Amino acid sequence: MPPAPIGHGVAGVAPHPPGRYPVVVIGSGAGGLQVSYFLSRRGIAHALLSADDGPGGMFRRFPLLQRLITWSKPYAPADPASPEFERYDWNSLLVEGDDRPIRSSDFLTGPTYFPARAEMEANLAAFADHLAVQTRYGCRWEGTERGEDAFRLQTSDGEYEAEAVIFAVGAAEPWRPDVPGMEHAVHYADIGDIQRFRGRRVLIAGKRNGAFELADGLLPVATQLMLVSPRPANLSVITATTAGARARYLQVYEDAVLGGGTFVIDAALDRIERTADGFVVSCQGTTVPGPMTFSVDDVIAATGWSVPMGDLPALGVAVFHQARLPAQTPYWESPTVPGVYFAGTASQGSVGLKKYGIPSTSAAVHGFRYNARVLVDHIAERRFGWAPPRPAVPPDALARAITDEMARSPALWNQKAYLARVFEAVADGVVDAGLAPLQAFVDSGGPDAVAATVETTDAGEIRPVLYVRRRGSVEEHPLLPHPLQDFGGPEYEQEVAMLLKGLLS
C-alpha cells in the first residue's frame, strides 16, 4: 500500500495550520490536487492551501455553457484499470501503485463523452475524498517574501514558510487587451445567463475556444454574431492541435462560411464606443486591409485569461506573453527565482520545443497531470533526496520496451513532442529513467541515452520519434507513421533496434 498522505487534519479541524513545511502548494484545482497526491506518495510533507471552499478550481465556475471540450471515452479500446486508458480519458487525475483510479467517465450522465462542468467538479471532489488529499480551504494566499533559507507566504490564516512553493493557481484572472473602450465590454467571466442576448446583435472579441463556445451557445439566441480578432481562426481539425477552436464549435464556422448571418472577421480593434443604442466598434482589417465599423447591441470580451501571480513579479519572477504567464524552465521552475514552481494550467509557461509550431497540452488536465508527476519527482530528487526507481532493462528487451512506450504510453500521446520516455546507458547495461521533458533531454546533455516520443508533423501525421544521445550529441530519428497508429509492431521494433546499435557499447 502507498504511504498515508501527510498533514491530515482531524474531524472538524482544518489541516495544514500555519507554520513551516518542506513544500507549500497553492490551489485546489486539478493541478493542486494532482501535485499534492504525488508529494504524499513520495513521502514529502507539505501544506495544500486554497482560497476556495472546496476542490475543483475553475471547474467550479467554468466553462460558462457547462460542457467541457476534453473527452472521457467510456468504451475506449483499453482496459479501464490500465494506465493506457488515460490516453482516451482526458479528465481524470493520475494514481499509482495499488490506488484505484477515479475515472471521469464514471460520472457521465448525458449522451456525450464530453463531461459537464458539474460532472468534472464531482470527479475532482471524489478524487480528493477517495485518496485523502487534504486541503486547507478558505485560506487565501496574500503575499510572498524570500528569506535566507525559505519563502514566507502571508495568508488569510497566518504565515507559512517553505523551501519550495508550487503555485497551481490556474489561469483564472480575466484578461483584456489594451484597446480604448474595452472596459465597456462584458468579459466572458461575467456574462451569467446568455438569454440576456436574445434577439440582439453581438460582437465577440476573440476567436479562440471561449469565443467559439459563446458563439455556439448564442447561435439560437442572438440575431447576429460577429467574431473579431486580428488573426484568422485556428481550427483544431486543421492545425492538429487542441490550441485551435475545437470541432464541437464548427457549426459557428459553417454558419459563417455558408452565409447564415454569423461573421468571422479578421480585424484589429481600434476602439469601442458606447452609444445611446449600443456600441460602435472601429477596426482595421488584417487579412483584407482597410477600416471597418460595426454597430452592435453588445460587445463581449472573449479575450482569455492570465495566471493570477499576485506579488510574484515584484519578487523577481519573470513573466511573458503580455505578462499573462510566468516564465519557466523545462522543469516548471522560475528561472529567476529558484524554488518557485508552477503546476496545473500555469505550467503552460514552460513552452517546450513547440515543434512545427504545435504547443503542449499543459493548459489542460490531460497534459498537466503528467507534468505534475515529473515535477514532483524532480523536486523530490533534487531537494529532498528521494531516489527515483530506475529499473534495469535487459539489452535484448530494450527495443521492445521502447516500442511499447510509443504504442501505449498515455503521457507520450497526450503530451506529444513535450514529454519523452528516457532509457539511459549505465556501466552495466541500461535503465529506465522514466519521463522527462523533451527539451531538457535535447538541451541539457548527459550520458548516452535514448528518448522516445510521439509527435504530430506539420502535415498533421502522428508518428513516433527517437532521440538518440551519444557522447553528448543528440540525433533525431523520425519513424514512419502507421494508418492505425500502431507503433508496437515488429517492423518498428526492428527499426528501433537498428537505431540503438552501439548505444550500449
N, C-alpha and C positions, 0 to 999 in steps of 0.2 A: 504493500500500500504506500502511496506517496505520503510525505510528511504532512502533518497538520498545518494549515495556514497559521501564520504568525501574527500576533497582535489582536487576537479575538477579544471582543468585549464580552460582558456577561449580560444576562437579560435585563433590559431597562437601563443599561449604562452604555453610552456611546463609546465605541472602540477608539483606539489611537489618540489618547489625550495629548495635549501639547507637551513637548519635550524633545529629546534628541533621538534620532533614528539614523541608521545607515543610509536609508533612501526614503524620500518622500515623493509620492505620486499625487499629482493634482488632476482631478477629473474622474467621474464615474460613468462616462460613456463606454462604448465598446472598447476603445483603446485603453482607458484606465483599468477596466476590469481585466482585460487580457494581460496587461503588464503585471498587475497585482497577482494574478493567478501564477504566472511563471516565476515571479520573485519568490513566492511562497514555496513553489516546487523546487527552487534552488536553495531554499533554507535561508533566504536573506530577509531579515526583519525590516519592516517598512510601515509607513503610515499612508493610507489611501484617503484623501480628503476630497470633498465635493461640496459646492455651494447648493446643489440640488437637494431635494428631499427624498430621492430615490434613484435607482440606476436607470440608465438609458441615454443620457446626454441629449443630443439634438433630436434623437428619435422620440423624445417626449413631446416635441412640437412640430417636427417636420419629417417628411415632405408635406407641404401645405395641403395637397389634394390626396394625401393619405397613402397612396400606393408607391412602394419603392421601385427603383429601376434595376435592382440587383436581384437575381433569381435564386430560388431554392427549389431544386427539382426533386419531388418526392420519389419518382421512379427512375432515378439515374442509373446508368449502366455500371454500377459499382455497389458493393456491399455497404449499406448504411453504417455498419460498425467499423468500416475500414477508413484509414486516412484518405484513400483515393476518392471517397465520396465527396470530400471537401472541394474537389475540382468543380463539382456541379452544385454545391451548396454554398453560395457566396455570403450568406448572412449569419452563419454560426461561428462562435468562437472556438478556439482550439483547446483540446485537452491532451493529456499524455498519460502513459502508464496504464493503471487499472481504472482511471476515471472514466465514467460513462459520458459520451458526448451529449450535449443538449442540441438537438437538431432543429433548426429553424423551420424545416418542412413539417415538423410535427405540430406547428402552431397555425398552419394554413387552414383557413375556413372557407375561402371563396374558390371559384373555378379558375384559378390562376396560380402560377408559380412565383409571382411577384408578391411578397408579403405586404400586408397593410402596415401602416405605421404602428398601430396598437399591437399587432402581432409581433413586430420586431421588438417593441418595448417589453412585451411579455416574455419573449425569448431571452432577452438580456437579464430580466429580473429572475427568471428560472435559473440561468447560469450562475448568477451571484448567490442565489439561495442554495442550490444543489451542491455547489462547490465551495460554499462558505467563504466567499470573497467579502470580507468585512470592510465597510466604508464608514467614515465619519461624515455623515450628511449634515447639511446646514452649516458647513464650515467653509467660509469664503476666503480664498487667498487674496490678500490686500497689499502686500509689499514684499520686497526681496532685498536682502543685503548680503554682501560677500565678506565673510570673516576670514581669519587666518587659516582655519582648517575645516570650515563648514559654511554652508549657506544658512542664513537666518530668514525664515519666512514668517511674515506677520499675517495672521489670520483673524477672522472674527471670533475665534475661540482661544486665541493666545499665540505664543511664539513657538515655532518648530525649528529645529536645526537638523541638517543632513549633509553628508559628504557629497551626495548626488541627488539631484532633483529631476524628476521626469514629468514634463508638462504634457498631459493628454487632454488638452482643453478644447480640442476640435477647431473647426473654422466656423465660429459661431457668432462673429460680430458682423452685422450688416455693413457692406462697403458700397460707397457711391463714388463715381468718378467726379473729378473737379470740373463740372460743367455749370455755368451760370443758370440758376433756377432749378437745378436738380433737387434741391431741398423741398421743392413743391411736389415732387413725385412721391407716391407711396411706395415704400420698399416691399419686396416680396415678403419679408419677415413680418410685416404689419398689416397684411391685406385682410385677414379674417375670412368672412363669408364672401365667396366670389359672386354671389347673387346680387351684390351691390352694383355689379357692372351690367346687369341685364338691360339689353336694348341700347347700349352705349358704344361709342367709338373709342377704342382703347389702343394706345401706343405703348408697346413694351420695349424698354431699352435693354437690349441684350439678346443673344442668340445661343446661349448655352442651355443645359438641361433645365434649369429653373425657368427660363423664359419659355421654352417649348412645353414644359409641364403646364405652366399657366395658360398658354395659348390653347393647348389641348382641352383643358377644362373650360375655357371660355368660348370654344367654338359653338356650342349650342346656346350660349348665353348672350354674347356681345353681338352688336350689329356689324361691327367692322373691327378687324385686328391688323396691327402693323407691328412687326418685329424689326427693330432698327439697331444696327451696330456697324462699326467700320468694316469688319471683315466678313466675307461670305460665311454662311453657316457650315460648320463642320458636322458631318453626319457619321455616326459610328459605322454604318454599313459601307461607307466609302473610305474612311480613314483607318478602319480596322483597329479602333481604339475606343475605350469607354469614355474618353475625354470628349468625344463628339456627341451631339444630340442623339439620344437613343432611338432605336427603331419604333418603340412604343408610341413615340410622338410624331411619326412621319405623316399622320393624317393632316397635321398642320401644314407641312411642306407640300403635300399633294394638293391641298386646298389652294395654296398659293400658286403653284405651277399650272393648275388647271383653271385658274381664274374664278375661284369660288368666293372671292371677296376678302380673302386674307392676303397680306403682303409681307414678303420677307425682303427687306431693303438694306442694301449696303451703303451706309452713310454715317458720318461722324456728327454727333450732336454738337451744335454751336451754343444753343441756349434754349431754355424753356420759359415761356412767359405765361402767366396766369391772366385770363380774360374774364369778362362777365359770364361767358357761356362755357368756359372750359380752359383749354390751353392752346397756345400756338407754339409749335416746335420747329425751330430752324436748324437745318442740317446742311452738310456738304457731302455730295455723293462721292463715293470712293471708286467702286468698280466702274460706274458711269459718272464721271466728274460733273459737278455743277451744283448750284444751290437748290435746296428743296425746302418747302414749308408745308407743314401739316397742321390742320385744325382738328382737335380731338376733344372728347369729353374728359378723358382720364389719361394720366401717364403713370406707368408702373416701372420702377427701377428693379429689374431682374439682373442686377449688375454684380452679384456674387457676394463673397464673404471674405473676411480676414481672420487670422488667428488672433484671439484676444491675449496680447502679450503683456498687458499691464505695464509695469516699470522695467521690464527686461531690457528694452533698448537703452534705457538710461544706465543700466548695469553694464552695458557693453555688448549685449547680444546683437549681432549683425542681422539685418533684415534685407529683403529684396522683394521684387515683384510689387512695386509701389508700396513697400513697407507692409505688405499683407502676409508675408511668410517669413519665418526665421531661417536664416542660412544654417546649413548643417553639413557635417562630414558624412561620408558614406555610412557611418555607424550612428547617425542621427544625433550627434553631439554638436553643440555650438562650437564653431571653430575659434571664436573669440572669447568665450567664457567656458573653459573646460569644467565639466561636472554638471552642466545644464544640458539635458537631453529632451527630445520630443518624441511623442508616440501618438498613435491614432492618426486622425486626418492630418494633424500638423506635421507628420513625418514626410509628407509630400515635399517638404522643403529640402530633403535630400534627393535631388532630381535624378541621380544616376547618369548613365551614358546617353539616354534618350536616342538609341539607335534608330535611324530612319525618321527621327523626329517624334517617335512614339513615346509618350510618358509612361511612368509606372502607374500601377493601380493603388498607390499608397493613400489616395484620398478616400478609399472605400474599405469596408471591413474585409473583403476577400483579399486585399493586398496588405493592409497594415497589420493584420493578425500575425502574419509571418514575420514582418519587420519586428513585432514585439518579441517574438521568440529569439530572434537573432540579437536584438538589442539587449535583452536581459542576460543572455549567455555572455555577451561581450562585457557588460558591466560586471557580472559575477566573476568572470575570469580575470579581468584587468584590475578590478578594485578590491575584490573580496576573496581571492584565492581559490575560487571554485574551479575544479578540474573537469572540463567537459569530456564526455565519453568520446573516445577515438578508436572504435573497434578496428581490428586488423581485417584486411580484405585479402584473401589468397590471390596471388598473381593471376592464376588461371580463372578466377571468378570476377576480375575487375571489369572487363568489358561487359559482362552480363549485368553487373551491378549498375554500371553507368546507363546502359540502355533501359534497365528497369526504371531508373530515375527519370529519364527523358520521356518514357511512355506513361508513367503513373504519378509522378510527384505533383501534388496539387500546388505546392509552393512554386515550382518552376512554371506550371501552367497559368497560375493566377498572378505571378509577378514576372512576366516574360522579359528577358534581357535585363533584369534588375537583380534578381536573386539567382544564385548558382549553387549547385551541389559540388563540393570540393573533395577530391581524393588526393592525398599528399604522400609523396615518397619519403620514407624514413630509412634508417640504416638497415633494417632487416625486412623491408618489404613496403607495403603501402597501407595507409589507414584512411578510414572515412572521417574527414574533418568536418562534415556537416554543412549546413547552409552558410553562405557568406554573400555580402553584396558583390555583384559582379564588378562594379567599379573598383572596389578595394582589391579584388583579385588581380585585375588588369594593371592597376596603377601602383600597387604597394610593394611589389617584389615578393621574394620569399623562396622557399625550397621548391624543387621540382614538384609539379602538381598538375592536375587536370581539373577543369571546372566545366560542368555540364549545364546547359541552359536550353530553354525552349524560347524561340523568338518569332516575331512577325516581321516579314520583309516589307519593303516599300511597295511591293506588288500585292500585299495582303496575304501572302502564303505563310503558313505556320510550319516551322521546321526546327529540328534540333541543331545546336551548335556546340562544338567543343572548343575550349581554350586550353591549349597545352603550354605549360611554362617549363622551359628547360634552361638551366644556367642563367636565370633572370630574365630571359626573353620569352614573350608570350606570342604564340601563333594562334590565329583564329581559323577554325575549320568548320564551315557550314556543311551540314549533311543534307541530303535530298529530302524534299517533302514527301508525304505519303497521302494518297487520296482519302484514306480513312484515319489519317493522323496516328497510325500505329507504328511507333518508333521502337518497338521492342522486338522486332523480328530478327531472324538470323542474319539478314543482309546488313542490318545496322550493327549488330554485334561484331560481324566480321570487319566492317569498316572502322569501327572504334578500335578494335584490337590492332589493326594495321597502324592507325594513327598513334597508338601508345607504344609502339616498338621503341625500345631504347630508354623509355621513361624510367624503368627500374634498374638500369644497368649502372 
